[in-house]
Amino acid sequence: MPYIPHGADEVAQMQAAIGITDLEALFDEVPAQLEGHDLLLPAGLSEMALRRELEERAAANIPLRCFAGGGAYAHHIPAIVWEIAGRGEFYTAYTPYQAEASQGTLQVLYEYQSFLTRLTEMEVANASLYDGASALAEACLMALRLQGEGKAILVPDNLLPAWRQVLHSILGLQEIPLLGVPYDRQTGRLQLPEGESNSAALIIPQINAFGGLEAVDALTDWAHARQMLAIAVVNPLALAVLKAPGVWGQGGADLVVGEGQPLGIPLSAGGPFFGFLTCRKAHVRQMPGRLVARTVDAQGREGFCLTLQAREQHIRRGKATSNICTNQGLMVIAATIHMAALGGDGLRRTAVTCHRQARRLRDLLADVPGVQWPFSGPFFHEFVLRLPLSAKAVRDALLERGILAGICLAEWGMGEAGDLLVCVTELASDADLLDYRDALLATLKDLSA
């Protein structure tokens, strides 16, 4: 298709259709403090001089110890992961439409699908989606195709806010009803809705936005008793120690989605990440995206191929089940190498360390005057700390001490002004935990003076 730029009249018509007068209005969601930055580089630097200039600037950055989570987590990534993923065979490989030329990529994707089905104890996994939030939206659309159009989706109020926003963007624009499910203000866990509703599915977050664990068995059985599907939203690393969604309740979850970033993907300024989706074999023909299968050729030799990809819009266009026409293939390759390198025992030990260090920090912070725990109940590696002062003020002050202390729930429109969501991973040493406590004590004292 030729590239034909839009003329001024066409641009004006498009602007009028969406109600703007200036193209800059398309970027009004970018915070003002992030606009207009200039690197102020001297003109005409050689490569050597430019490298030295940037190294000096990088050295001025304050290295932060990260205690923030909320859907994006700092984990150790073994060197082997990106050493292999960065090889040209993977790093620059094109989408594997030609199976005979893409056996290596297809085998990795097949292994990825196998790993995900083992983690979730489901029967089928696709070859990934864009990110966890859009994977959840696709699962909701899949549920509606299975259950019948015109029904609602039950969305927990304690689901991560960014994920709820994506659901409203993708489903709301299709006039699909999204009904909120409240959570208990004492525990932070979901409250089972009363009465009946014409809903296709209940979303069950494990873990919720406050870091807490839900009563997944009861929630799954409640949904199934009302002829709803149960859509599990999970952290893949936590599944190394938590009950797999495939065996929740009496019948297990029907669809499972999540964000794969904890599996070997660095915090690269917000992405790219990748989403995963697994389901029961009975539902596979409504699954979006791609599936990689293992087969044999006419000579009986084992090989790998794409299968069921005809559901994608590049082939079926308007009749497709989804607009997913690609995936975060390189991220999936890295995640597969990460899971293979750690193995089941390594993933389990990592998850246990995360939980153990989170409990240690919570116990240390219990001695800080004025600190409260707004939510009771079990958690994995995140918890909410209620401070006697503004969480934003405390967080900003701790940044000056080289500590990214957590996420202010008030900035999400949740909790109270003093609520701080704190995350601890295996990267946090015992010394880091003590430094956090001591820095918090000093900061509260300084801000109260």
C-alpha positions as CSV (number, residue, x, y, z in Angstrom):
1,M,0.0,0.0,0.0
2,P,1.5,3.4,-1.0
3,Y,2.2,6.0,1.6
4,I,0.0,9.0,0.9
5,P,0.3,11.8,3.4
6,H,-2.8,13.7,4.5
7,G,-3.4,17.1,3.1
8,A,-4.3,20.2,5.2
9,D,-8.0,19.8,4.5
10,E,-8.1,16.2,5.5
11,V,-6.2,16.9,8.7
12,A,-8.7,19.7,9.5
13,Q,-11.7,17.4,8.9
14,M,-10.2,14.7,11.2
15,Q,-9.5,17.3,13.9
16,A,-13.1,18.6,13.6
17,A,-14.5,15.1,13.9
18,I,-12.8,14.5,17.3
19,G,-13.2,18.0,18.5
20,I,-9.7,19.5,18.6
21,T,-8.2,22.5,16.8
22,D,-4.5,21.7,17.3
23,L,-2.6,18.4,16.9
24,E,-0.8,19.1,20.1
25,A,-4.1,18.4,21.9
26,L,-3.5,14.7,21.0
27,F,-0.7,14.7,23.6
28,D,-2.4,16.5,26.4
29,E,-2.1,13.4,28.6
30,V,1.7,13.9,28.8
31,P,2.5,15.6,32.1
32,A,3.6,19.2,31.7
33,Q,6.8,18.6,33.7
34,L,7.9,16.0,31.1
35,E,7.6,18.4,28.1
36,G,10.2,20.6,26.6
37,H,13.3,18.9,28.0
38,D,16.4,19.5,26.0
39,L,19.6,17.4,26.4
40,L,21.6,20.6,25.8
41,L,24.4,18.7,24.0
42,P,27.2,20.7,22.5
43,A,27.1,20.7,18.7
44,G,29.4,18.5,16.6
45,L,30.8,16.1,19.2
46,S,32.7,13.1,18.2
47,E,31.5,9.7,19.2
48,M,34.1,9.4,21.9
49,A,33.4,12.9,23.3
50,L,29.6,12.2,23.2
51,R,30.0,9.0,25.1
52,R,32.1,10.7,27.8
53,E,29.5,13.5,28.0
54,L,26.6,11.0,28.5
55,E,28.6,8.9,31.0
56,E,29.3,12.0,33.1
57,R,25.6,12.9,33.1
58,A,24.6,9.3,34.0
59,A,27.1,9.4,36.9
60,A,25.1,12.3,38.4
61,N,22.0,10.2,38.7
62,I,21.1,9.0,42.2
63,P,20.8,5.2,42.2
64,L,17.5,4.3,43.9
65,R,16.6,1.2,45.9
66,C,13.2,0.3,44.6
67,F,10.3,-0.5,46.9
68,A,7.6,0.4,44.4
69,G,5.5,-2.2,42.6
70,G,1.9,-1.8,41.6
71,G,2.1,-4.0,38.5
72,A,5.7,-3.4,37.5
73,Y,8.4,-5.1,39.6
74,A,12.2,-5.0,40.0
75,H,13.6,-8.5,40.0
76,H,17.0,-10.0,39.4
77,I,17.4,-11.1,35.8
78,P,20.2,-13.7,35.2
79,A,22.8,-12.5,32.7
80,I,22.0,-15.6,30.5
81,V,18.5,-14.3,29.7
82,W,19.4,-11.3,27.6
83,E,22.7,-12.8,26.4
84,I,20.6,-15.4,24.5
85,A,17.6,-13.2,23.8
86,G,19.9,-10.6,22.3
87,R,21.3,-13.0,19.7
88,G,20.5,-12.0,16.1
89,E,18.5,-15.2,15.6
90,F,16.0,-14.0,18.1
91,Y,16.6,-10.2,18.4
92,T,16.0,-9.4,14.8
93,A,13.8,-12.3,13.7
94,Y,10.6,-11.5,11.9
95,T,7.2,-12.8,12.8
96,P,7.3,-16.6,12.1
97,Y,4.8,-16.9,9.3
98,Q,7.1,-19.2,7.3
99,A,7.4,-22.1,9.6
100,E,10.1,-23.8,7.6
101,A,12.4,-20.9,8.3
102,S,11.4,-20.1,11.9
103,Q,11.7,-23.4,13.7
104,G,13.8,-21.9,16.5
105,T,11.4,-19.1,17.3
106,L,8.4,-21.4,17.0
107,Q,10.0,-23.9,19.4
108,V,10.7,-21.2,22.0
109,L,7.1,-20.0,21.7
110,Y,5.9,-23.6,22.1
111,E,8.0,-24.0,25.3
112,Y,6.6,-20.7,26.5
113,Q,3.1,-21.9,26.1
114,S,4.0,-25.2,27.9
115,F,5.5,-23.3,30.8
116,L,2.5,-21.0,31.2
117,T,0.1,-24.0,31.2
118,R,2.1,-25.6,33.9
119,L,2.2,-22.4,36.0
120,T,-1.5,-21.8,35.7
121,E,-2.6,-25.5,35.5
122,M,-4.7,-24.7,32.4
123,E,-4.8,-26.6,29.2
124,V,-4.0,-24.0,26.5
125,A,-1.9,-20.9,26.4
126,N,-1.5,-18.5,23.4
127,A,1.7,-17.0,22.2
128,S,1.3,-13.9,24.3
129,L,-0.5,-10.5,24.0
130,Y,0.6,-6.9,24.3
131,D,0.5,-6.5,28.1
132,G,-1.5,-7.8,31.0
133,A,-4.2,-5.1,30.9
134,S,-5.0,-5.6,27.2
135,A,-4.9,-9.4,27.8
136,L,-7.6,-9.0,30.4
137,A,-9.7,-7.0,27.9
138,E,-9.3,-9.8,25.4
139,A,-10.3,-12.3,28.0
140,C,-13.5,-10.3,28.7
141,L,-14.3,-10.2,25.0
142,M,-13.6,-13.9,24.8
143,A,-16.0,-14.5,27.8
144,L,-18.7,-12.5,26.0
145,R,-18.3,-14.6,22.9
146,L,-18.7,-17.8,25.0
147,Q,-21.5,-16.5,27.2
148,G,-23.5,-14.4,24.7
149,E,-23.5,-10.7,23.9
150,G,-25.4,-8.1,25.9
151,K,-24.0,-9.2,29.2
152,A,-21.9,-7.3,31.7
153,I,-18.4,-8.0,33.2
154,L,-18.0,-7.8,36.9
155,V,-14.8,-5.7,37.6
156,P,-13.3,-5.5,41.1
157,D,-12.8,-2.1,42.5
158,N,-9.5,-3.3,43.9
159,L,-8.1,-4.2,40.5
160,L,-5.1,-2.1,39.5
161,P,-6.4,1.3,38.3
162,A,-4.5,1.2,35.0
163,W,-6.1,-2.1,34.2
164,R,-9.5,-0.8,35.0
165,Q,-8.8,2.2,32.7
166,V,-7.8,-0.1,29.8
167,L,-11.1,-2.1,30.3
168,H,-13.1,1.1,30.1
169,S,-11.2,2.2,27.0
170,I,-11.6,-1.1,25.1
171,L,-14.9,-2.5,26.4
172,G,-16.6,0.8,27.3
173,L,-16.3,2.1,23.7
174,Q,-18.1,-1.1,22.6
175,E,-20.9,-0.3,25.1
176,I,-20.2,-3.4,27.1
177,P,-21.5,-2.9,30.7
178,L,-18.8,-2.9,33.4
179,L,-20.1,-3.4,36.9
180,G,-17.9,-2.6,39.9
181,V,-17.5,-5.1,42.7
182,P,-16.7,-3.4,46.0
183,Y,-14.0,-4.5,48.5
184,D,-14.1,-4.6,52.2
185,R,-12.5,-1.5,53.8
186,Q,-11.0,-3.5,56.6
187,T,-9.4,-6.3,54.7
188,G,-9.1,-4.8,51.2
189,R,-10.6,-8.1,49.8
190,L,-13.5,-8.4,47.5
191,Q,-17.0,-8.6,48.8
192,L,-19.3,-11.1,47.1
193,P,-22.1,-9.2,45.3
194,E,-25.6,-9.8,46.6
195,G,-28.4,-10.9,44.3
196,E,-28.2,-11.9,40.6
197,S,-26.8,-10.0,37.7
198,N,-26.8,-10.6,33.9
199,S,-23.1,-11.0,33.8
200,A,-20.8,-13.0,31.6
201,A,-17.8,-13.2,33.9
202,L,-16.3,-12.2,37.3
203,I,-12.7,-10.9,37.3
204,I,-10.7,-12.3,40.2
205,P,-7.4,-10.5,41.0
206,Q,-4.8,-12.6,42.7
207,I,-3.0,-10.3,43.8
208,N,-5.2,-7.2,44.2
209,A,-4.2,-3.6,44.0
210,F,-3.3,-3.5,47.7
211,G,-1.0,-6.5,47.5
212,G,-3.6,-8.7,49.3
213,L,-4.6,-12.3,48.4
214,E,-8.3,-12.9,47.6
215,A,-10.5,-15.8,48.7
216,V,-10.2,-17.3,45.2
217,D,-11.9,-20.6,45.9
218,A,-15.1,-18.9,47.2
219,L,-15.1,-16.3,44.4
220,T,-14.7,-18.9,41.7
221,D,-17.5,-21.1,43.1
222,W,-19.7,-18.0,43.5
223,A,-19.2,-17.2,39.8
224,H,-19.8,-20.7,38.6
225,A,-23.0,-21.1,40.7
226,R,-24.4,-18.1,38.8
227,Q,-23.3,-19.5,35.4
228,M,-20.5,-16.9,35.0
229,L,-17.0,-17.5,33.9
230,A,-14.2,-16.9,36.3
231,I,-11.4,-14.8,34.9
232,A,-8.2,-15.0,37.0
233,V,-5.7,-12.1,37.0
234,V,-2.4,-13.4,38.4
235,N,1.2,-12.6,39.0
236,P,3.2,-15.4,37.3
237,L,6.0,-15.4,39.8
238,A,3.5,-15.7,42.7
239,L,2.1,-18.8,41.1
240,A,5.3,-20.6,42.1
241,V,4.0,-20.6,45.7
242,L,0.3,-19.9,45.4
243,K,-2.5,-22.2,44.4
244,A,-2.8,-22.3,40.6
245,P,-6.0,-20.8,39.1
246,G,-6.7,-24.0,37.2
247,V,-7.7,-25.7,40.5
248,W,-9.4,-22.8,42.2
249,G,-12.7,-23.8,43.8
250,Q,-14.6,-26.8,42.6
251,G,-14.0,-26.4,38.9
252,G,-11.0,-24.0,38.5
253,A,-10.9,-20.7,36.7
254,D,-12.0,-20.6,33.1
255,L,-9.6,-18.0,31.8
256,V,-6.3,-16.8,33.2
257,V,-4.4,-13.7,32.3
258,G,-1.5,-11.7,33.7
259,E,1.5,-9.5,33.1
260,G,4.6,-11.4,32.3
261,Q,7.1,-8.6,33.2
262,P,8.3,-10.3,36.5
263,L,9.7,-13.1,34.3
264,G,13.0,-11.6,33.1
265,I,11.7,-8.3,31.7
266,P,13.5,-5.2,33.0
267,L,11.9,-2.0,34.2
268,S,12.7,-0.1,30.9
269,A,10.8,3.2,31.5
270,G,7.5,1.4,31.5
271,G,7.9,-1.3,28.8
272,P,7.6,-3.1,26.6
273,F,6.0,-5.9,28.7
274,F,3.8,-8.8,27.5
275,G,0.5,-10.3,28.5
276,F,-0.4,-13.9,28.8
277,L,-3.7,-15.8,28.4
278,T,-4.5,-19.4,29.2
279,C,-7.8,-21.2,29.0
280,R,-9.6,-24.6,28.9
281,K,-9.2,-26.6,25.7
282,A,-13.0,-26.3,25.2
283,H,-12.6,-22.6,24.7
284,V,-9.6,-22.6,22.4
285,R,-11.4,-21.5,19.3
286,Q,-12.4,-18.3,20.9
287,M,-8.9,-17.5,22.1
288,P,-7.3,-14.4,20.5
289,G,-3.8,-14.3,19.1
290,R,-1.6,-17.2,18.0
291,L,-1.0,-20.7,19.0
292,V,2.1,-22.7,18.2
293,A,1.8,-26.4,17.8
294,R,4.2,-29.3,17.7
295,T,3.6,-31.7,14.8
296,V,5.4,-34.1,12.4
297,D,6.0,-33.7,8.7
298,A,5.4,-36.3,6.0
299,Q,8.7,-38.1,6.9
300,G,7.7,-38.2,10.6
301,R,10.2,-35.5,11.7
302,E,9.1,-33.3,14.6
303,G,8.5,-29.7,13.8
304,F,6.6,-26.6,15.0
305,C,4.0,-24.5,13.2
306,L,1.5,-21.7,13.8
307,T,-2.1,-23.0,14.2
308,L,-5.5,-21.4,14.5
309,Q,-4.0,-18.1,13.4
310,A,-6.8,-17.7,10.9
311,R,-8.8,-16.0,13.8
312,E,-6.5,-13.0,13.4
313,Q,-7.7,-9.8,11.6
314,H,-4.9,-9.9,9.0
315,I,-6.7,-13.0,7.5
316,R,-10.4,-12.8,8.6
317,R,-10.6,-9.0,8.9
318,G,-13.9,-8.0,10.4
319,K,-14.9,-11.6,11.2
320,A,-11.8,-12.1,13.4
321,T,-12.2,-12.7,17.1
322,S,-9.5,-10.1,17.9
323,N,-7.4,-7.3,16.5
324,I,-4.3,-9.0,18.0
325,C,-2.1,-9.5,15.0
326,T,1.3,-9.7,16.8
327,N,2.7,-10.1,20.2
328,Q,5.7,-9.1,22.3
329,G,7.7,-11.9,20.8
330,L,11.2,-10.8,22.1
331,M,9.8,-10.3,25.6
332,V,8.3,-13.8,25.5
333,I,11.6,-15.3,24.4
334,A,13.3,-13.6,27.3
335,A,10.7,-14.8,29.7
336,T,11.0,-18.4,28.4
337,I,14.8,-18.3,28.9
338,H,14.2,-16.8,32.4
339,M,11.8,-19.6,33.4
340,A,14.1,-22.3,31.9
341,A,17.2,-20.9,33.6
342,L,15.6,-20.7,37.1
343,G,13.4,-23.8,36.7
344,G,10.5,-24.6,39.0
345,D,12.7,-24.6,42.1
346,G,14.4,-21.3,41.3
347,L,11.1,-19.6,40.7
348,R,9.8,-21.0,44.0
349,R,12.8,-19.8,45.9
350,T,12.6,-16.4,44.4
351,A,8.9,-16.1,45.3
352,V,9.6,-17.3,48.8
353,T,12.4,-14.8,49.2
354,C,10.1,-12.0,48.1
355,H,7.5,-12.9,50.6
356,R,9.9,-13.4,53.4
357,Q,11.6,-10.0,52.9
358,A,8.3,-8.3,52.6
359,R,7.2,-9.7,56.0
360,R,10.5,-8.7,57.5
361,L,10.1,-5.1,56.3
362,R,6.5,-5.0,57.6
363,D,7.6,-6.2,61.0
364,L,10.4,-3.6,61.1
365,L,8.0,-0.8,60.2
366,A,5.6,-1.8,63.0
367,D,8.0,-0.1,65.4
368,V,7.8,3.2,63.6
369,P,5.6,5.6,65.6
370,G,2.4,6.6,63.9
371,V,2.5,3.7,61.3
372,Q,-0.8,1.8,60.9
373,W,-1.9,-1.1,58.7
374,P,-5.2,-0.2,57.0
375,F,-5.8,-3.7,55.6
376,S,-5.5,-7.1,57.4
377,G,-5.1,-10.4,55.7
378,P,-2.4,-12.3,53.8
379,F,-0.2,-10.7,51.2
380,F,2.5,-11.8,48.8
381,H,5.2,-9.2,48.5
382,E,3.2,-5.9,48.7
383,F,1.4,-4.3,51.5
384,V,-0.2,-0.9,52.3
385,L,1.5,1.3,54.9
386,R,-0.6,4.1,56.4
387,L,1.6,7.0,57.5
388,P,0.7,9.8,59.9
389,L,1.7,12.3,57.2
390,S,1.1,12.7,53.5
391,A,2.4,9.7,51.7
392,K,3.5,11.9,48.8
393,A,5.5,14.1,51.0
394,V,7.2,11.2,52.7
395,R,7.9,9.5,49.3
396,D,9.4,12.6,47.8
397,A,11.6,13.1,50.9
398,L,12.8,9.5,50.8
399,L,13.8,10.0,47.1
400,E,16.4,12.4,48.3
401,R,17.8,9.6,50.4
402,G,18.0,7.2,47.4
403,I,14.9,5.2,48.3
404,L,11.9,4.8,46.0
405,A,9.6,4.1,48.9
406,G,6.4,3.0,47.2
407,I,3.3,4.2,45.4
408,C,0.9,6.8,46.9
409,L,-2.6,5.3,46.7
410,A,-4.1,8.7,46.6
411,E,-2.5,9.3,43.2
412,W,-4.5,6.2,42.1
413,G,-7.7,7.7,43.5
414,M,-7.7,5.0,46.2
415,G,-7.1,4.8,50.0
416,E,-6.3,7.8,52.2
417,A,-3.6,10.5,51.9
418,G,-1.2,8.7,54.1
419,D,-1.5,5.3,52.3
420,L,1.7,4.0,50.7
421,L,1.9,0.7,48.7
422,V,5.2,-0.9,49.5
423,C,6.7,-3.7,47.5
424,V,9.7,-5.9,48.4
425,T,11.4,-8.3,46.0
426,E,14.4,-10.6,46.3
427,L,16.7,-7.6,45.4
428,A,16.2,-6.1,48.8
429,S,18.8,-7.2,51.3
430,D,18.4,-7.2,55.1
431,A,20.5,-4.0,55.1
432,D,18.2,-2.4,52.6
433,L,15.2,-3.1,54.9
434,L,17.0,-1.6,57.9
435,D,17.9,1.5,55.8
436,Y,14.3,1.8,54.8
437,R,13.1,1.8,58.4
438,D,15.8,4.2,59.6
439,A,15.2,6.6,56.6
440,L,11.5,6.5,57.3
441,L,12.0,7.3,61.0
442,A,14.3,10.2,60.1
443,T,12.0,11.5,57.4
444,L,8.9,11.5,59.6
445,K,10.8,13.3,62.3
446,D,12.1,15.9,59.9
447,L,8.7,16.5,58.3
448,S,7.0,16.8,61.7
449,A,9.4,19.3,63.1
